[in-house]
Amino acid sequence: MLDGVTPFPPERAATYRAAGYWTGATFPDLLQHSIRQRGDALAVADDRGHELTYHELGAAVEAAAARLHALGIRDRDRVVVQFPNVISYLPTVFALFRLGALPIFALPGHRERELTHFVQHADAVAIITVRRHGRDRLGETAAHVAEQVAAARAEAGRADAELIVITDPDALVAPAEPGLASAPAVSIDPEDTAFLQLSGGTTGVPKMIPRSSDAYIYTLRRSNELCGVTERSVYLAALPVPHNFTMSSPGVLGVLLAGGTVVLASAPAPDTCFDLIARRHVTITALVPPLALLWADHVGSAASLESLEVLQIGGAKLTPTAARRIVDAFDCTLQQVFGMAEGLVNYTALDAPLDEIVETQGRPMSPADELRIVDDSDQPLPQGTAGNLVTRGPYTINGYYRAAETNRSSFTHDGFYRTGDIVRIDDTGSLIVEGRSKDLINRGGEKVVAAQVEDALLQHPRVFDAVVVPKPDDRLGETIAAFVQLRSATGAGAAAGAVADAAAANDADAVTADADAWNDPVAMSRELRAFLRDVGLASFCVPDEFHVIDEMPVTAVGKSSRRDLRNVLAARLTD
């Protein structure tokens, strides 16, 4: 077992094996099975015209594994991989699996600070990336990180100070030249760590999440069953491929396990993705809520989307109002996905009633998933009561990698993971996510759930998107600040014009508005306040101030960034 990983207790591991959840399969096994079954079928394509059949993907994996082995990468070595959605990503990752090395899945948006932490924390031996991604010089950043880490290692007296840096993955996965020695076979323990994923990193740097072959491949098999994925499925990866949602729900790995086709989009923009859906006859794709709303506003100008059967939404809370807007826009099945890189995944059933799909975040995907809704003292709450979600099961981790102190607060004494979500379970067993515990706003002792306020704001016909954050207040402790993105005259989600500050006269409203949205910021504030009361929002939940924003800041995977909005407020407080 990899040092620094908390293993499954032996009795639980035995239970999962006996039940058939864990089958002893590894990622090289997964790929070889699909090559045997679907060798000449298209495995992966991108939006630049590159394609690989399953046979070609297998050959690229072997060539890359041989070259990586020649460079010195060995079994159990940790390797940071930072790729955009390009075709060389999959053969590179499977080549590392083939060697028994452990990929650390960095996102394209991670910068020098995060990469340095990944290398140092995991004692990585290599970084594999691309030279450039848009305006980002990922290759230069990787080289600088390697130089700094190597210097620190040399100063500490380490003989193995140098890091391998690869910035041309296309050459890495190119057909093998004559005389290239094959990589030796490696025995892989399916219960040991196969790779390291990264937490969302809402504070500080992301934590590392150790995932084993046995547990992760179970999620792929089960996700394929619940999402209707077969060899005829064509999956569009619009979100970053290293993200857990895009990898495994069922994601690119689930589709490869089924023998289907993965299509990689270089950007999630509607024009790029709608064209790919039409040309590649995409049947399933996955988005985060802000992107789904953007797509919904552009469907009218789209090429044919008639092949699309399932649109998955996850990564953040999808409010009922946003869900209905998406259902109205697309002629396909909406599937809500509520999960986390640490494990637990919930799906709405493809054949569920519309109200269930819109109003809930689905049910746990495994019969062996254990869920508890507890109060702040870990005491169970009555059915239907909202509380803290804790969970354990056959694919939920037992601890973060090399994080003993964090693990003491993130896991209960009996191994349940504290998800940080406020959830209730209805009479049908479906989960309804109220929000994140850290997103609760304590306004004068009243606990306000940000997602409920946001859903109410989204019901206003002028509001395209809304995010609510707390603002420190000497009298109430916290007040409620709402950022809203307005619909333009054409219906797309953008507010034109410069953003200007204004304060309401004779009351506590503070409003930021552009001239084309509401000419009178005070009137805008009053209209939104009246609207929220009319739709039944409690008076203490009505925001104290409103800010119109041209475009919501987003995280590396496209979710609205509350942290950036909180920073905006903090900066204004210090002005």
N, C-alpha and C positions, 0 to 999 in steps of 0.2 A: 504493500500500500504506500502511495506517495506520502512522504513526510509532510506533516502539516494539514492532513485531511482527516476529518472525523468520519470513521466508517459506519455503515449500518450495524446496529446490534446484531449479533449472530442469529438470534431467534427470529427477528423480523426478516433478515435476509433469507433464512431457510423457508419462511412462509411465502415470500415472494417467488422464490424458485419453485416451490411445490405447486403454487397456483398457476404457474406458467407465465407469470408476468416477466420474469427474467429467464431468458432462453440460452444465455451464454454466447450470443452473437456479438461480433465486433464490427466496426465500421468498414474495414477491408472485406469482411464477410458480406456486408450489405451490398457493397458495390459489385463484388464478384457475382452475387446472385443475380443482380439486374443485368450484368453483362451476359451471363449465360442465357437468361430469359429474353433479353431485348437487344442483343448485340448491335444489330444494324439500325435500330430505331434512334430517332433524335433524342439525345439526352439533355443538351443545353445549347442555348443560342443567346446572342445579345442583340442590341439594337444597332450594332455596327456591321452586321452581316456575318459574324463569326458563328460557326456551328461545330458541335462535336457529337458524333454518335456514341453509343455506349462503348463500342469497341475502341473508338478513338479516345474517349475519356480514359479508359483503362490504360491505353498505351501512353498517354500523357502523364498519368499517375506514375507509371513505372519509370519513365524517363526522368521525371522530377525527383523521384525517390532515389534513383541512382546518383544524380548530381548532388542532391543534398547529403547523401551518405559520403560521397567523395569529398565534400567540404568539411565533414567531421560531425554532422548531426547524428545523434544516436538515440537509442531507446531511453525514454524517460526525460530527455532534454526538453526544456521549455522554450518555445519559439513564439515571439510576438508576430502576428500577421495583421496587417492593416491594409485592407483593400476596399476600393469602391466596387460597384457591381460590374465586374469585368469577367470574361470567360476563363481567365487563368486562375481565378480564385479557387474553384472547385478542385481541379487537379492538384493544385498546391496543397490544399488542406488534406485531401485524401493521400497525398504522398507522405505528409507528416504522420498521418494515421498508420500508413503502411510501415513506417520506420519505428512505430511505437513512441514517437515524439508527441509532445502535447502542445497543440496550438493555443495561444492566448488571443482571443478574438477582440482586437481593438476596432473601434469604429473609425471611419474616415475623419470624423470631427474631433477625435482626440488629438491633443497637442503635446508639445514637448514635456510639459509637467507630468501629464498622465503617462506618456510612454516611458519616461524615466522611472516612474513609480512601478509600472508593470515589469520592466526589466529587472529592477533592483529587488522588488518584493518576491518575484518568482525565480530569481537568479537565472534569467533567460540567457541562452547562448547565441541567439540570432534574432534579427528583425527582418521580415520579408514584407515589402511594400511596393508601391509604384512610384515612379519619379515624380509625377504630378497628378493632381486631381483638381480640375478647375484651376483656381488661382493658388491652391495650396501645394507647396513644394514638399511633398511627403518624404521623398528620397533624401533631401537635404536635412530635414528634421531628424530622420532616422540615423543618418551618418553623424550628426552632432550629438545625439543621445548616446550613440555607441562610443564616440570619442570621450565624452564626459564620464560615462560609466567605466570604461576601460581604464581611464586615468585613476579613478577612485579605487578600482580593484588592484591596480598595480601598486598604488601607494599603500594598500593594505597587505602587500606582499604576496598576492595571488599569482601563480604561474599561468593560470588560464584567464588572463584579464581581457583578452580581445573578444569582441563580438563579431559574428558574421552578419554582414548587411547585404541584402539582395534587393535591388531596385528595378530589375528587369524580369518580372515573372513570366513574360511571354517566352523569353529565351530559356527559362528554367523548365517550362513544360513543353518545349519544342520536341519534335521527333528525335529519338536517340541517334547519335552519330555512331558509325561502326567502331567497335572496340569499347564502348561505354559499358563498364561492368555493372551488372544488375545488383541492386541492393540485396543483402542477405535477408532470409526469412527471419521474422521476429515472433516470439510467443507473447501474445497479449492477454492479460488477465481482464476479462470483461467486467469484473467488479471493481477494478482499479480505475483511477481517474484517466479519462481519455482526452479531455481538454478543459480549459478554464474560460468560462464566460465572465462577463463583468456586470456588476449591479448598475442600477440607474445612476448612482453617484450624485444624489441630490445635495449632499453635503460632502465637502472634501473630495477625495479621489475615489473612484469606484472600487468596491470590494470584489474579490475574485471568488468565483463560484465553481467548485469542482464537479464535473459531470462524468459519470461512468458510461461505458458502452451499453451495458445491460439495462440500466435505468432509462437512458435517453432513447435507445432504440425501441423500448416499450412505448414511450410517448409517441414515437413516429407511427408505430403499428396501430395504436389505439386512435390517434388523430386521423389517420387515413380512414379508419372505419367510420368515425363520426362525421367526417367531412366529405365522404363519398369519393375519395381519391382512388383512382385506378390507373391502369396503364394508358388509358385514353385521356387522362387529365393533362392540361397544359396550364402551368402555374406561372403567373407573372410576379416576379420579385420587384416590386416598386419601392419598397423600403430597403434600407441597407441590409445586405445579406448576412453580415455577422450578428445581427440582432436575433435574439432567441425566438421572437415571434416569426420572423422570416425564415429561420432555420428549421423550426420543428412543429409548427401548429397548422397544418402539417409541414408547411414550408418547403424549402428546396430539398432537404434531406428526406422528408416523407415522400415527396413526389419521386425522387430517385429510387427510393426503396420500392415504390409501386411500379417502377418502369415507365413513368410518365415523362413529360418534357418540362424543363425549367427555362423560362425566358427572363433574361436580366435586363432591366431598364436602367439606363445611366442616370436618370432623374425621374422623380415621381410626378412631374408636371402633367396635366391632363393631355396636352397635345402629343407629348411623347408616348404616354401610356395608352391613350385611346387608339393611336395608330398601331401600336404593337398588338393590342387586343384584337383589332380587326385583321391584321396581316397574319398573326400567328394562331388565330382562333382560340384565344385564351379562354379557359373555362372557370378559373378560380384565381383570385388575387386577395391581398390583405393590405389594409390601410389603417393609419391612426385617425382619430376623429377629425382633426382640422383638415387633413388631406381629403377625407371622404366628403366633407362639406364643400371643399373647393371643386372636387370632381363633380359633385351634384349640381353645382351652379354652371358647369360647362357642358353638361351632357347634351344640351340642345344643339351644340355645334360639333358634336362628335361624329367620327366615322362609325360604321356599324359596330354595335356592341352586342349583337344578338347571340354570339357564342358564349358570353359570360353567364355562368350558371350560379356562382356563389361569390358574394362579396363579403369578406370577413373584416370586421372592425374590432380592434383591440389596442393594447398599449396604454390606454387611458380610458377613463369613464366616458361612455357614450350616453348622453342624456336622452330621455324619451323624445323630446322635441327634435333633437338632431337626428335620432333614429328614424322618426317618421318622415323627416325631410329627405333622408337618403332613400327610404323605401319608395317614396313618391317619385323619385328621380330615376331609379334604375329598375329595369325589367328583369330582375334576378332575385335570388334568395339572399337576404341579409342574415349573416351569422355573427352573433356577438361572441367574442373570445376574451375571457378574463383570466389572465394568468401572470406568471412571473418567472424570471430566469432561474430562480431558486427551486422551482418545481411546479406546484399546483397549477392545473389548467382546467378551465370550465368552458363549455360550449353550449350555446343554444342549439337545439336539434333542428336539422334542416326542415323537418316537417312539423315543427312546433306551431301553435296558433300565433297569429301576428302579434297579438297583445303580449304574449310571453317573449317573443323575439325583441320587441320594442322596449318592454318595461323591465326585463331582467337581464342578467349577465350569464345565464345558463347554469348548468349543473356540473359537478366534478366528473372528469372523464373516466376515472377508474373506480371500480367497486371497492378498491382497497384504500381510496383516499379517506382520511379521517379529518373531519372539520369540527372545530369548536368555536362558538361565539361566546366570548368571555368579557367580564368587566376589567377595570384596570388592576384588580387584584387577582386576576386569572380565575375568577369564580364564574361558572356557567350561567348564562342568561336564559330566560324563557324563550320558547319558540316564537319567532317573529320579532324579537327585540333586537335592535341594532347594537352591535358591540364590536370588540376587537376580534378579528379572524386569526386563529392559529390553526396550523395544519401539519400533518405528516402523512407519508405514504410511500409507495414503491419507487417514486421518481423525484421526491422532494429531498433536498440535501439535508445533512445533519450538522453542517457547520461550514462557514466560509474558510477559504484557504489561508493558513497561517494567520489566524485572527482570533486567538483565544479570548481576548478581552471582549471583542465584539460579539463573539458567540455566546458569552454568558448572558448578555442582554437580549440577543436576538432569538434565543431558543429557550423553551421551558425545560424544567428538570427532567421531564419524560420525553424530550425530543421533538416537541411541536415547534414549528417555525412561526415566529411572530411576523405576520405579513405587513403590518402597518396599515391595513385596510379596515375601515368601518363598514360592516356588512350585516345584513339580516337575511334570514332564510325563510321563504314563504311556505305555504302549506303544500306546495307541489315539490319542494326540495330545491327550487331555483334560488340562486343568490341574487340579491339586489345590493349593489355596492353604493353606499351612501357617500363615500369619499375616502380620502387618506386621513389617518389620525393627525398627521402634521398639518393638514389643510383645514382643520377645525379652527374657526375664529371665535375667540372668547370675548364677546362684546358685553362688558359690564356684567359678567357672570352668565350670560346667555350663550349657549354653544350653537354656533351657526355653521351649517354644512355648506361649504363653498359650492358643491355641485348642484345643490337645490336652487341656490340663487342664480347660478349660471343657466340652468334649465329654464327658469322663469324669464330671464332676459332674452334667451333665444326665441321665445314665443313672440317677441315684438317684431313686426314686419320689417323694421329698419335695421335690425341687429343681425349681422352675419355670424359673429363669434363673440364670446364673452368669457372672461376669466376674472375671478374674484380672489383678492388676497387681503391679508390683514395689514393694518397700519398701526404702529404703536401710538398710544394715546394716554396722556397723563391721567385723565379722569376715568375713562372706561377700561383702560388696559389695552384694548385693541378696538379699532373701528374697521368698517368694511369699505374697501376701495374696489371699485369695479372698472375694469378695462374693457371697452367694447370696440369691436371692429364693425363698421357700418357697411351696409350694402350700397354699391354704387347705383347709378340710374339704370345701368344695364343688368343689374342683378348679381354681378360678380361681387365677391367679398373684398371690397377695398373702399376705403374712404379717401376721397381726393382732397388735395390741398394740404397746406402746412398745418402742423399741430400747434395750437396756441393755448396758453394757460388763461383761465378766467375764473373768477370767484363769484358765487351767487351773492346777491345783495340780501342782507338782513337775515340770513340763515346759515346753516352749517355746510351747505353744499359747496363743493369745490369741483369744478368741471374743466376738462380739457376738451376742446371741440374744434373742428375745422369749419370754415365758413360755409362750405357747401352741404354739410350734414344737417346741423341745426344752426341757423343764423344767430340765435340767442342761446348762449350756453345755459342761462338760468331756465329758459323754457324747456330746453332739452332735459335738464335734470328733473324738473317738475313733471314732465311728461313720463319719463321713465319711472319715477317714484309712483305716480298715480297708476301707471300700467301694472306695476308689480303688485300693488295693493289690490287692483281689480282682479288679477289672476289668483289671488288668495295667499300671497306670500305674507308671512307674519311681519308685523311692523318692525320688530327688532332685527329682521333679516334684510330689510331694505338697505342698500348701500348708503353710506354717508357721503360718498363722493364718486363721481363718474369721470372717466378719462377716455376720450375717443383716441384710438390709435390706428395708424394707417395699416399696420401689419403686425400680427402677434409675433413676438420672439418665440423661437422654437428650439427644442433640444436637438441632439444629433440624429434622432430618429423621427423628428417631425412633430413631436408632442409640444403643446403650448408650455412655455417655460415660466412657471410661477416664480422661480428664483430670480430671473431677469426682471420681472415686473416688480418684485419686492425691492430689488436693487434700485429701480427707477424711483420708487417712493423714498427709499432711504437717502438717495442722492438729493432729492428735493428738500428733505428735512434738514440737510446740512448746508443747503445754499443760503 
